[in-house]
Structures are given as C-alpha cells and as structure tokens.
Amino acid sequence: MSIENDFTLIRDYDVNYCLQVFNLQPVAFVKGRGCYLYDTEGNKYLDMIGGIAVNCLGYNHPKLTSAISSQAKNLIHACNYYYIPQKSELAYRLCRASFADKVFFCNSGAEANEAAIKLARSYFYYKDLKKYEIITADMSFHGRTMGTISATGQEKFSRPFEPVVPGFVHVPYNDIDAMIKAVNPHTAAIMLELIQGESGVHPADLEYIQAVKKLCVEKGILLIFDEVQTGIGRTGKMFCYQNYGVAPDIMTLAKGLGGGVPIGAMLTTNAIAVGMKPGDHGSTFGGNPLACAAGNAVMEAFEDEGIIDNVKEVSDELFEKLGKLRSKYNCIRSVRGKGLLIGIEFDDTITAQGMKDQLFSMGILVSAIGKSTIRLAPPLIINKSQAGQFVKAMDKILKNTAGPKSVLGRLKDALPSKKQIKDAAPSIGSAKIDKLDQAGLTGGQDIDVIDDNE
Ligand SMILES: Cc1ncc(COP(=O)(O)O)c(C=O)c1O
C-alpha cells in the first residue's frame, strides 16, 4: 500500500494515526530540487524556510545525496561499542572548524542541549563544587525534552508538564545587569542563543555577549552557546559565535549539520571535556555512520562550494531590499537577523499567519512566529534571483493591502483564488502547476521590487 501521492489519504491517516501536536498547512511534499519543493499535485514552492533552517544544501544536493546512498549500501548502524570512521572524521572536521577539541554526537538539538546541561553539571561535580544552576534567557528556546523545556525561557512550552527540572534561572535577554544579578555561588553555566530564533529572530548585542564572556571568566562559569539554529553557515560564518569574536566553552549544533538527516552534536574544549567519564552519557543512534556521512558531506560542501560567501552575498542583497520595502510600507515594523536567518515583524494591521498563508498561496514557504513575525531560513544555496522572488511577492501582497483589514481578507480580494489558479492550469500529471509563475513572480532577470511604478 502506498498513499504517497494521495493528499486526502495522507491527511486522513495523519489525523487518525499521528499525535496531533503540530498545526499543519494543507500540503504534503514528495520531492525537492535545489530551493524548490513539489507537492503531491505537482505544485512547485520556493522554500524560504528550509525545513526550519535544516536543509542548508537545499534538496537533492549531489554530494549529500550520494554520500547518504553509498553509506546506506555499506553500513547504516553499528553502535557505540565500536569505532565509527565517519564519526571520527566528522568530529575532526568540526574541531578543525571551531574552538572545540571534543565532540559528542546525538540525534537532535534538544539532545545536544541535554548533553551540554549534563556536562556543565558533571564538570563541577567532579571538581567537588556545588555548582549546578544554569542561567538562560527569557524568550529563549532550547528544545522539547524535560531538561530543555526547563532551560527554555518561555513558560508556554513547560506549563503542561510541570514540575520542571530544578536548577534553571531565566533573565531578560541582552540585559547584562540582570545577568550579573542572577549569578550566585551555585551558578555552573550561562546558556544563550546568539540569535533567538524561535521567539522572533532577536539577535544578541555584541557588547552583551562580550560582557557575558567576561563575567563567565571572572566567576568561573561555563559559557554555552546553543547554535542549533545559527550554526553551520546560517549567519554568514560557519558558527555564529565567530561574528562576535567570543568563543564558548560548550556549543551545541543540530539542524544544518546533517543537511536533513537527523544529527546533533555537543562540542567542547579538552579542559571541560574531563567533566564526562565513560558511562556518564551516551546515545544508541548518536554518531551513527549514516548521519555522520551526511555531516561529512555537508562540511565538505562548505569547504568546496563557497556556500558561506553565497550566504553573505544573498543576505546583503535581501536585507537591502527588505530595508527598502520597509521604507515603502509602514506596516513593516522591523527586519532583523543575520545571514539567512531573518525575521520580518509587522504592526497590528498584518498578521504573520495571514502573510504566511498569502505567500503560501503564491507558492512561497515561510514560517510565522507569534502574531506578528515571519521567519526566513532558506537553503543556504539560494540565489539572489530566488530571494528577489520572495521580496517581489511580499511587495505584491503589501501593495494590495490597504487599511486595517486583515491581510488575508485584503488579499483574498486581490489575488486569484486557489480554484481560479487550478482552473487556469494544465491538468495535474501532464504538466506541473507553478504557483510562482501563476503569481507572476518568475522571470528571467532579477527584479527591482522597490520600483514604485511597478
Ligand atoms: C536554538 C534551538 N535549540 C534547540 C532546538 C531543539 O532542536 P530539536 O528540535 O532538533 O530538538 C531548536 C529547535 O528549533 C532551536 O532552535
């Protein structure tokens, strides 16, 4: 039995058999190429969210695809009783590219953060010091396990699961005085995202991060950077901490590291790594040959293909165009972020959900964070013309937006309905519907979206 191309069946099976913890958009993707995804009906979408900052090499990248398939033919899993060549190699590559000397591999961002939290505590345990508290920031996000929802500075993620794990203290982000006040003799670590991705793409101030580092050094506190979302080229450096000139003691990675294959990693220095002994921590799947082969292919692609340069170039142009769009439309309150992790916040005349839905109907994928912000985290191989298509779509939406009516309502008037698009398109199967074409967003040359005469 295969339900792969029948969307109605896919949705029915999901509703009936999957735990309903996600708010799903009405689409199932069956194929990806470059920066584009294709749904069960053959519709093509420009992916501006990249599997939430995961698919850094886009879809069907030759190096990644061939590394995974050849590894699958040789060996998928052997277990951590034995040496694993792909794991040794990936650990070497990550250490060579960062401040770190040692790596622990796991399967997700939350697990990487669990490992970081455990290491921060066990490091002081073996020193016979009662230092176990971890300070994190309000509005942070560190994962969904009990430990990481306790670390996360947003009660909405932990309330139904209380009592939370003790030993976490939350302070306002970018507020060094609050951080200094929170430190006490039991403080083991400060754990921060350099850009708070899940709460609306809020970057840390340079002076703040430098002052936090100084505080950590002075007080003998470990500094943990959660780079699950910002790591692996996302912000125009291999790791976001390199933008700040401040190295942590511990860093966590996941998302982009496997280019779509689940993998997480916790990196640290030799000095801190002594805080974990054989048997203190582990993972059945962590560091398996398949995931590490994917990680090696991703790292190799970064070494060979100028991806970081591409991030910087596309990001510069995207920020410039979004800045112009902001000058043109008052409803854009701010454009934030770094590299290709970008948040666009609207005033209360535009809902993030409405904007996301309108972009979706034009064949563009973004995510909505809260009521007012959309997030972009496209594949890092995106080109300027594709990024321009996104800005042109926003321009088109905002141009048609007048008065305080919701963006969804306003755009329903202005854009063709799904049915109109479908009726106008060739039948499914014989030719694909290209929503970007339908919306007038594709074309040979790059687009100057800010032309008022458009
Ligand atoms: C900064 C950060 N940390 C941790 C996580 C959790 O990662 P995972 O969902 O892979 O467990 C996320 C996920 O979005 C994240 O953005």
The ligand as a Gaussian input file, in Angstrom:
#p B3LYP/6-31G(d) Opt

LIG

0 1
 C       18.066000      27.229000      19.368000
 C       17.415000      25.880000      19.369000
 N       17.799000      24.972000      20.282000
 C       17.263000      23.744000      20.317000
 C       16.281000      23.369000      19.441000
 C       15.700000      21.995000      19.504000
 O       16.137000      21.245000      18.426000
 P       15.409000      19.869000      18.042000
 O       14.040000      20.235000      17.580000
 O       16.267000      19.285000      16.979000
 O       15.379000      19.040000      19.278000
 C       15.844000      24.272000      18.477000
 C       14.786000      23.912000      17.533000
 O       14.186000      24.701000      16.896000
 C       16.428000      25.570000      18.438000
 O       16.065000      26.477000      17.533000

